[in-house]
Structures are given as C-alpha cells and as structure tokens.
Amino acid sequence: MNFTTEFPFPFVLGGTVEENIARLDDYFFNEKGSGTDLEGFLVLDGTGDDEETMWKIVSIIEGDTCVTARVDFNNSDITFLGVPIGPDNSLSVEKTAEALKAQGLTVITQEYDLVLPEHFITIEPYDWICYWDKTYWSQDEFLEETVDP
C-alpha cells in the first residue's frame, strides 16, 4: 500500500463516532486518562489476486468527532509517496526524513517519528501513519501535540 497526503480509507476524518463505527468491522473504546480513543478494524477487499486486508485504525475522539486517524501497519509492503515505511521495509527515521525532503516535503525529524506540518501527518516508520483533521486542529495545536519540546 502506498499512502499519500490524502487519507485513503472509508473512515471519515472529522466525522462523528457513530458514522465511523458504521464503517468499521469491529471496534472498541479505549478509555485513557485524558480522553477516549476509538479503536477499530476495517476490512478491505483485495483487487485481483490480493486477499482481503484488515487495517487497525485508532482515532482520538473530541466531543463526538474523530479528529485523528492513525493506521497501524499490518504488512511489510507499505510506503508513503513511494518511500518505504513498513515493518519490514522501512528506512531509519533519519533516512526516511531525507527521502521525503528530497521530494520537496517539509519534515520535522524526531527521535522516533516524523511530522509533516504542511499536511497534518505524523509517521512512525515501521509502525504507523496518522492523519490529523485540519478542520479541527489549528497549525499551532497540531505542532503542540506532535512536536517534542
């Protein structure tokens, strides 16, 4: 799967919890000290010879709205704009950042993850990619939530 700057799944970033639960094949709520996450599984049919694929999506809930959509990686053939980020094929955080910068993206490199401030996306190579709802988060709030001090 090649992720891009647009969220690729039928889960509505900025949509209501009820609306997104209807799209998931299974789900549960994860109560945290500072809020609640919706964790769900989305099964997509393959194309051609591909089998169906299950993706785990974790979303921060604010009010009744899903304001993030983190996709946990489930196989080794995962890229972002052609740059390997999957569990078995990822480059290091630094080399992934270099490859994305070479494509003209602004990237903030941290110890374990990358922040793409122009696109409201965070990536932890080997593990997940997270899309943040631009209609909910301001640029300052996004950076405050994602960039380590």
C-alpha positions as CSV (number, residue, x, y, z in Angstrom):
1,M,0.0,0.0,0.0
2,N,1.3,3.4,-0.9
3,F,0.0,6.1,1.4
4,T,-0.2,9.7,0.2
5,T,-1.1,13.1,1.8
6,E,-4.8,12.2,1.5
7,F,-6.4,9.7,3.9
8,P,-7.1,6.6,1.8
9,F,-9.7,4.6,3.8
10,P,-13.5,4.8,4.2
11,F,-13.2,6.3,7.7
12,V,-14.3,9.9,7.9
13,L,-11.6,12.1,9.4
14,G,-13.6,14.7,11.2
15,G,-16.7,12.5,11.1
16,T,-18.8,11.5,14.1
17,V,-18.1,8.5,16.2
18,E,-21.4,6.9,15.2
19,E,-20.7,7.5,11.4
20,N,-17.3,5.9,11.7
21,I,-18.4,2.9,13.8
22,A,-20.9,2.1,11.0
23,R,-17.9,1.7,8.6
24,L,-15.8,-0.5,10.9
25,D,-16.0,-4.3,11.0
26,D,-15.2,-4.3,14.8
27,Y,-14.4,-1.6,17.3
28,F,-13.9,-0.8,21.0
29,F,-13.3,2.3,23.1
30,N,-10.0,2.8,24.8
31,E,-10.5,5.0,27.9
32,K,-7.4,7.0,28.7
33,G,-6.5,9.4,31.5
34,S,-7.0,12.4,29.2
35,G,-9.8,11.2,26.9
36,T,-11.0,8.3,24.8
37,D,-9.9,6.7,21.6
38,L,-12.0,4.8,19.1
39,E,-10.0,1.7,18.0
40,G,-11.5,-0.2,15.1
41,F,-10.7,-2.7,12.4
42,L,-11.5,-2.0,8.8
43,V,-11.5,-5.0,6.3
44,L,-10.9,-4.1,2.7
45,D,-11.4,-6.5,-0.2
46,G,-8.3,-7.0,-2.3
47,T,-8.1,-6.4,-6.0
48,G,-7.1,-9.1,-8.5
49,D,-5.2,-11.9,-6.7
50,D,-4.9,-9.9,-3.4
51,E,-6.7,-11.2,-0.4
52,E,-8.8,-9.0,1.9
53,T,-6.7,-6.9,4.2
54,M,-7.5,-5.8,7.7
55,W,-6.3,-2.4,9.0
56,K,-6.4,-1.2,12.6
57,I,-7.4,2.5,12.9
58,V,-7.1,4.4,16.1
59,S,-8.8,7.8,16.4
60,I,-8.7,10.4,19.1
61,I,-12.3,11.5,20.0
62,E,-13.1,15.1,20.8
63,G,-16.7,15.7,21.6
64,D,-18.4,13.2,19.3
65,T,-15.9,13.7,16.5
66,C,-13.0,11.6,15.2
67,V,-10.2,14.1,15.0
68,T,-7.3,11.8,14.0
69,A,-7.0,8.6,12.1
70,R,-3.8,6.5,12.9
71,V,-3.3,3.5,10.8
72,D,-1.2,0.7,12.3
73,F,0.8,-1.2,9.8
74,N,-0.2,-4.8,9.1
75,N,2.2,-5.9,6.5
76,S,5.7,-5.3,5.1
77,D,4.9,-3.6,1.7
78,I,4.0,-0.1,2.9
79,T,5.2,3.2,1.5
80,F,4.4,6.9,1.8
81,L,4.7,8.6,-1.5
82,G,6.9,5.7,-2.6
83,V,9.2,5.9,0.5
84,P,9.3,2.6,2.4
85,I,7.8,3.0,5.9
86,G,6.5,-0.6,6.7
87,P,7.5,-3.0,9.4
88,D,10.0,-4.9,7.3
89,N,11.0,-2.4,4.6
90,S,11.4,0.9,6.4
91,L,14.4,3.0,6.4
92,S,15.6,4.7,9.6
93,V,13.8,7.8,10.8
94,E,16.6,10.0,9.5
95,K,16.8,8.3,6.1
96,T,13.0,8.4,5.7
97,A,13.1,12.1,6.5
98,E,15.8,12.7,3.9
99,A,13.9,10.8,1.3
100,L,10.7,12.8,2.0
101,K,12.6,16.1,2.0
102,A,14.1,15.1,-1.4
103,Q,10.5,15.1,-2.7
104,G,10.1,18.7,-1.5
105,L,8.2,18.0,1.7
106,T,8.8,19.9,4.9
107,V,9.7,17.3,7.6
108,I,10.4,17.7,11.3
109,T,12.5,14.8,12.4
110,Q,12.2,13.5,15.9
111,E,13.7,10.5,17.7
112,Y,11.0,8.0,16.8
113,D,8.7,9.8,14.3
114,L,8.3,12.4,11.6
115,V,6.0,15.4,11.5
116,L,4.8,16.7,8.2
117,P,3.4,20.1,9.3
118,E,2.0,21.2,5.9
119,H,-0.1,18.1,5.6
120,F,-1.0,17.4,9.3
121,I,0.5,14.0,9.1
122,T,2.8,12.1,11.6
123,I,4.7,8.9,10.7
124,E,6.5,6.5,12.9
125,P,8.4,4.4,10.5
126,Y,7.9,0.6,11.0
127,D,4.7,1.2,13.0
128,W,2.0,3.7,11.9
129,I,0.9,6.8,10.0
130,C,-1.5,9.3,11.5
131,Y,-3.7,11.9,9.7
132,W,-4.9,14.8,11.7
133,D,-8.2,16.6,10.9
134,K,-7.2,20.1,9.6
135,T,-10.7,21.4,10.3
136,Y,-10.3,20.6,14.0
137,W,-6.7,21.3,14.8
138,S,-5.0,24.7,14.2
139,Q,-1.4,24.6,12.9
140,D,-0.2,25.6,16.4
141,E,-2.3,23.0,18.1
142,F,-1.1,20.3,15.7
143,L,2.5,21.2,16.3
144,E,2.0,21.5,20.1
145,E,0.5,17.9,20.1
146,T,3.1,16.4,17.8
147,V,6.5,18.1,18.2
148,D,8.5,17.1,21.2
149,P,9.7,20.1,23.2
